[in-house]
Every structure is written in C-alpha cells, then in structure tokens.
C-alpha cells in the first residue's frame, strides 16, 4: 500500500510492514472534510492521513495582511501532521475534491508504537521531520514568489 511513495523511502521493509499493519485505510466521498480549520485536535481525534488515491483541496483563511492557502494535492501527501504531534487547532480545512482513499494513523497508535518499537518510531519521526522540512521549503518558495510578484507591482 505505502511502498510506492517516496515519503517512506527511509523506512526499511520491516518498518513499512509495521506501519502498514497499524494504518487504517478509509474511503471517503467527494466533498468529505477530513478536517476543518480551527477545529481542536486532541489526543482522541488527532490523526495523520497519507493520501493514497484521489485529491483534496487544502484551504486556510488569510490573516490580516497575510497569505492564505488554496491548493489541491494528490497521492503521497501527508495531511494532519502538526495535529498528530500536538493539540493545536487545525491550521487548514481539507476537503476531498473527488473520492479518496487515505491511510490513517492516530496519535494513540503512534504512542503505542513508541512504547513497543522505539527503533521504528524513531525512524518514523525522521520521516515526519523530512516531510516537515520539505513543506517548509515549499512554503518558503511560495512566499518568495508572492513577495517578488508584489514588489514588481508595488515597488518601494
């Protein structure tokens, strides 16, 4: 199920096997909201989703003077990563733009994995850190582009 995604390339076969056993596959219809911006993520409802099939629209409101998000992402993307790690409110709304299949990992399962297989858990955390770094680089590129376009239309 997950071996085809570059995201898990840092995990060995045993790790991927463990991860596939703990992930819960879910199917959702077009229009289903996986999460809504501002919802409180708690240890009981926090989950990470790996998008296996289909695409979702990720949106968040622009703060005053800031930038919002409105993009469509497809298979291989992680959704809900921050809420898996803390209890902060959801930072975006994620809605299926077509029927989707996701693999879900709850914080409870992640915590249990930590207790029973610390080595695999550490490698999983490294995978998560690589994804966060990739997301930050993409955000930086989008911000630079937005600032450059703004400077061209509004020179100082």
Residue frames relative to the residue before (quaternion, step in Angstrom):
aa qw qx qy qz dx dy dz
X 1.0000 0.0000 0.0000 0.0000 0.00 0.00 0.00
X 0.8290 0.2492 -0.1143 0.4874 3.64 0.69 -1.01
X 0.5074 0.7022 -0.4083 0.2876 3.59 1.18 -0.43
X 0.6316 0.5633 -0.3371 0.4124 3.61 1.15 -0.46
X 0.6438 0.5385 -0.3192 0.4400 3.59 1.24 -0.23
X 0.5338 -0.6482 0.4575 0.2926 3.56 -0.92 1.01
X 0.5440 0.6616 -0.3673 0.3626 3.55 1.15 -0.71
X 0.7712 0.3520 -0.1839 0.4975 3.60 0.92 -0.84
X 0.3431 0.7761 -0.4772 0.2286 3.59 1.23 0.23
X 0.6507 0.5240 -0.3193 0.4473 3.62 1.16 -0.45
X 0.6152 0.5270 -0.3507 0.4699 3.57 1.27 -0.10
X 0.4180 -0.6859 0.5254 0.2805 3.57 -1.06 0.69
X 0.7321 -0.4315 0.2867 0.4423 3.59 -1.29 0.17
X 0.6396 0.5245 -0.3257 0.4580 3.59 0.99 -0.81
X 0.6519 0.5154 -0.3073 0.4637 3.59 0.95 -0.91
X 0.6609 0.4972 -0.3104 0.4688 3.57 0.91 -0.92
X 0.6249 0.5362 -0.3364 0.4569 3.60 1.04 -0.72
X 0.6469 0.5042 -0.3119 0.4796 3.57 0.95 -0.89
X 0.6652 0.5113 -0.3036 0.4515 3.56 0.87 -0.99
X 0.6620 0.5028 -0.3156 0.4575 3.59 0.92 -0.82
X 0.6410 0.5205 -0.3295 0.4579 3.61 1.08 -0.63
X 0.7420 0.4098 -0.2392 0.4736 3.63 1.01 -0.69
X 0.5749 0.5680 -0.3895 0.4418 3.59 1.21 -0.29
X 0.2364 -0.7522 0.6005 0.1332 3.55 -1.05 0.81
X 0.2944 -0.7675 0.5461 0.1611 3.55 -0.63 1.13
X 0.0271 -0.7926 0.6087 -0.0227 3.56 -0.93 0.99
X 0.2180 -0.7373 0.6247 0.1365 3.54 -1.18 0.68
X 0.0301 -0.7938 0.6074 -0.0084 3.56 -1.00 0.88
X 0.4689 -0.6828 0.4972 0.2584 3.54 -1.13 0.74
X 0.6681 -0.4647 0.3992 0.4223 3.51 -1.32 0.39
X 0.7661 0.3369 -0.2692 0.4766 3.58 -0.95 0.93
X 0.5306 0.6281 -0.4127 0.3920 3.60 1.23 -0.25
X 0.2749 -0.7498 0.5808 0.1581 3.58 -0.94 0.92
X 0.3247 -0.7377 0.5617 0.1866 3.57 -0.68 1.10
X 0.7766 -0.1016 0.0889 0.6154 3.56 1.13 -0.72
X 0.2491 -0.7542 0.5897 0.1465 3.54 -1.28 0.44
X 0.5778 -0.6015 0.4367 0.3371 3.51 -1.03 0.89
X 0.7963 0.2934 -0.2383 0.4723 3.56 -0.95 0.95
X 0.4972 0.6357 -0.4412 0.3924 3.61 1.21 -0.32
X 0.4232 -0.6884 0.5233 0.2705 3.53 -1.05 0.72
X 0.2392 -0.7401 0.6139 0.1349 3.52 -0.88 1.00
X 0.0384 -0.7916 0.6099 -0.0023 3.56 -0.80 1.01
X 0.6842 -0.4738 0.3336 0.4428 3.55 -1.22 0.22
X 0.6500 0.5316 -0.3182 0.4400 3.59 1.16 -0.47
X 0.8074 0.2476 -0.1370 0.5178 3.61 1.04 -0.62
X 0.4573 0.6823 -0.4597 0.3376 3.60 1.23 0.07
X 0.1330 0.7843 -0.5946 0.1165 3.51 -0.89 0.96
X 0.3060 -0.6876 0.6324 0.1834 3.46 -1.31 0.60
X 0.1389 -0.7834 0.6018 0.0699 3.55 -1.00 0.84
X 0.1799 -0.7175 0.6609 0.1265 3.55 -1.04 0.85
X 0.3246 -0.7547 0.5398 0.1836 3.55 -0.62 1.14
X 0.1936 -0.8178 0.5381 0.0649 3.57 -0.49 1.25
X 0.7961 -0.0026 0.0495 0.6031 3.58 0.99 -0.89
X 0.7627 0.3567 -0.2777 0.4626 3.54 -1.15 0.70
X 0.3503 -0.7193 0.5550 0.2278 3.54 -1.31 -0.23
X 0.2030 -0.7623 0.6075 0.0927 3.51 -1.29 0.57
X 0.3507 -0.6886 0.5890 0.2364 3.55 -1.26 0.52
X 0.1589 -0.7675 0.6183 0.0582 3.53 -0.87 1.06
X 0.0652 0.8026 -0.5874 0.0808 3.57 -0.68 1.11
X 0.0756 0.7519 -0.6548 -0.0089 3.51 -1.27 0.48
X 0.5634 -0.6262 0.4401 0.3110 3.50 -1.13 0.78
X 0.4369 -0.6723 0.5303 0.2755 3.55 -1.12 0.67
X 0.3790 -0.6910 0.5557 0.2646 3.59 -0.85 0.88
X 0.6880 -0.4611 0.3367 0.4479 3.59 -1.21 0.37
X 0.8431 0.1144 -0.1158 0.5126 3.56 -0.74 1.08
X 0.6614 0.5191 -0.3020 0.4492 3.57 1.25 0.07
X 0.5520 -0.5949 0.4787 0.3352 3.50 -1.33 -0.31
X 0.2884 -0.7268 0.5965 0.1813 3.53 -1.10 0.75
X 0.3740 -0.6890 0.5648 0.2576 3.53 -1.32 -0.14
X 0.1495 0.7369 -0.6537 0.0856 3.53 -1.11 0.77
X 0.3165 0.7433 -0.5311 0.2554 3.55 -0.15 1.27
X 0.3429 -0.7068 0.5826 0.2085 3.49 -1.26 0.51
X 0.0678 -0.7936 0.6045 0.0122 3.57 -0.92 0.96
X 0.2837 -0.7858 0.5356 0.1227 3.53 -1.19 0.59
X 0.8356 -0.2403 0.1570 0.4684 3.54 -1.33 -0.29
X 0.7416 0.3887 -0.3178 0.4450 3.52 -1.12 0.84
X 0.6091 0.5589 -0.3595 0.4329 3.59 1.20 -0.24
X 0.3542 -0.6905 0.5909 0.2205 3.52 -1.23 0.66
X 0.1000 -0.7813 0.6156 0.0226 3.54 -1.00 0.89
X 0.8118 0.2705 -0.1967 0.4787 3.57 -0.95 0.88
X 0.2721 0.8190 -0.4712 0.1823 3.53 1.26 0.37
X 0.6789 0.5024 -0.3090 0.4373 3.60 0.83 -0.94
X 0.6813 0.4953 -0.2961 0.4505 3.59 0.90 -0.88
X 0.5685 0.5802 -0.3912 0.4325 3.56 1.17 -0.42
X 0.7413 0.4334 -0.2082 0.4682 3.55 1.12 -0.72
X 0.8092 0.0663 -0.0422 0.5823 3.62 1.12 -0.46
X 0.5585 -0.6288 0.4411 0.3132 3.56 -1.32 0.11
X 0.3169 0.7646 -0.5087 0.2373 3.60 1.09 0.56
X 0.6068 -0.5471 0.4143 0.4010 3.59 -1.19 0.44
X 0.5981 -0.5638 0.4277 0.3761 3.56 -1.16 0.63
X 0.3555 -0.7721 0.4966 0.1755 3.56 -0.88 0.97
X 0.7936 0.1582 -0.0905 0.5805 3.61 1.24 -0.15
X 0.3850 -0.6444 0.5996 0.2775 3.48 -1.41 0.24
X 0.0837 -0.7914 0.6054 0.0135 3.57 -0.92 0.94
X 0.0181 0.8093 -0.5804 0.0885 3.55 -0.56 1.26
X 0.4771 -0.6658 0.4967 0.2869 3.57 -0.97 0.89
X 0.2490 -0.7675 0.5729 0.1439 3.58 -0.85 0.97
X 0.7403 0.0801 -0.0965 0.6604 3.53 1.38 -0.06
X 0.6793 -0.4188 0.3450 0.4941 3.60 -1.19 0.01
X 0.1002 -0.8135 0.5728 0.0103 3.57 -0.93 0.93
X 0.1777 -0.7073 0.6656 0.1585 3.49 -1.42 0.30
X 0.0375 -0.7923 0.6088 -0.0155 3.55 -0.86 1.03
X 0.2796 -0.6830 0.6379 0.2200 3.51 -1.34 0.37
X 0.1919 -0.8242 0.5311 0.0427 3.56 -0.58 1.22
X 0.0497 -0.7606 0.6472 0.0136 3.53 -1.07 0.89
X 0.2322 -0.7895 0.5542 0.1248 3.58 -0.56 1.14
X 0.6192 -0.5389 0.4116 0.3960 3.55 -1.24 0.38
X 0.5979 0.5629 -0.3649 0.4387 3.61 1.04 -0.67
X 0.6714 0.4743 -0.2965 0.4862 3.58 0.93 -0.88
X 0.6325 0.5251 -0.3353 0.4602 3.60 0.98 -0.78
X 0.6489 0.5104 -0.3153 0.4679 3.60 0.98 -0.83
X 0.6446 0.5077 -0.3149 0.4771 3.59 1.02 -0.78
X 0.6209 0.5412 -0.3299 0.4614 3.56 1.04 -0.80
X 0.6233 0.5426 -0.3300 0.4563 3.57 1.03 -0.81
X 0.6899 0.4888 -0.2787 0.4554 3.57 0.96 -0.88
X 0.7762 0.3807 -0.1862 0.4669 3.59 1.00 -0.77
X 0.8068 0.0961 -0.0290 0.5823 3.59 1.14 -0.49
X 0.1226 -0.8537 0.5030 0.0569 3.56 0.45 1.23
X 0.6205 0.5497 -0.3556 0.4317 3.61 1.02 -0.67
X 0.6749 0.4688 -0.2901 0.4905 3.56 0.88 -0.92
X 0.6198 0.5457 -0.3378 0.4517 3.57 1.01 -0.81
X 0.6527 0.5091 -0.3148 0.4644 3.60 0.92 -0.85
X 0.6654 0.4818 -0.3074 0.4803 3.60 0.96 -0.81
X 0.6124 0.5302 -0.3438 0.4750 3.59 1.09 -0.66
X 0.6482 0.5140 -0.3197 0.4620 3.60 0.94 -0.87
X 0.6203 0.5256 -0.3383 0.4737 3.58 1.07 -0.69
X 0.6189 0.5301 -0.3301 0.4764 3.57 1.03 -0.79
X 0.6474 0.5129 -0.3049 0.4742 3.58 0.97 -0.89
X 0.6521 0.5153 -0.3148 0.4584 3.61 0.92 -0.89
X 0.6319 0.5177 -0.3353 0.4693 3.61 1.01 -0.76
X 0.6463 0.5088 -0.3207 0.4697 3.58 1.01 -0.78
X 0.6350 0.5164 -0.3326 0.4685 3.60 0.95 -0.81
X 0.6467 0.5114 -0.3186 0.4676 3.61 0.94 -0.86
X 0.6469 0.5122 -0.3162 0.4681 3.59 0.95 -0.86
X 0.6560 0.5079 -0.3056 0.4673 3.58 0.97 -0.86
X 0.6535 0.5096 -0.3129 0.4640 3.60 0.98 -0.80
X 0.6365 0.5130 -0.3295 0.4725 3.60 1.01 -0.75
X 0.6532 0.5033 -0.3120 0.4718 3.59 0.97 -0.83
X 0.6424 0.5121 -0.3172 0.4737 3.59 0.99 -0.81
X 0.6354 0.5291 -0.3214 0.4616 3.57 0.95 -0.87
X 0.6597 0.5021 -0.3116 0.4644 3.59 0.92 -0.86
X 0.6664 0.4925 -0.3093 0.4666 3.60 0.95 -0.83
X 0.6463 0.5103 -0.3228 0.4666 3.60 1.01 -0.75
X 0.6380 0.5203 -0.3290 0.4626 3.58 0.95 -0.84
X 0.6500 0.5141 -0.3136 0.4635 3.57 0.95 -0.88
X 0.6627 0.5036 -0.3051 0.4627 3.59 0.92 -0.90
X 0.6675 0.4864 -0.3068 0.4730 3.60 0.94 -0.82
X 0.6396 0.5216 -0.3229 0.4631 3.58 0.99 -0.81
X 0.6595 0.4900 -0.3087 0.4792 3.59 0.95 -0.84
X 0.6459 0.5170 -0.3142 0.4657 3.59 1.03 -0.75
X 0.6464 0.5183 -0.3176 0.4613 3.59 1.01 -0.77
X 0.6395 0.5279 -0.3309 0.4504 3.59 1.06 -0.70
X 0.7394 0.3992 -0.2316 0.4901 3.60 1.00 -0.76
X 0.7795 0.2024 -0.1055 0.5833 3.60 1.22 -0.49
X 0.0512 -0.8313 0.5515 0.0463 3.63 0.45 1.08
X 0.4873 -0.6691 0.4838 0.2840 3.53 -1.10 0.77
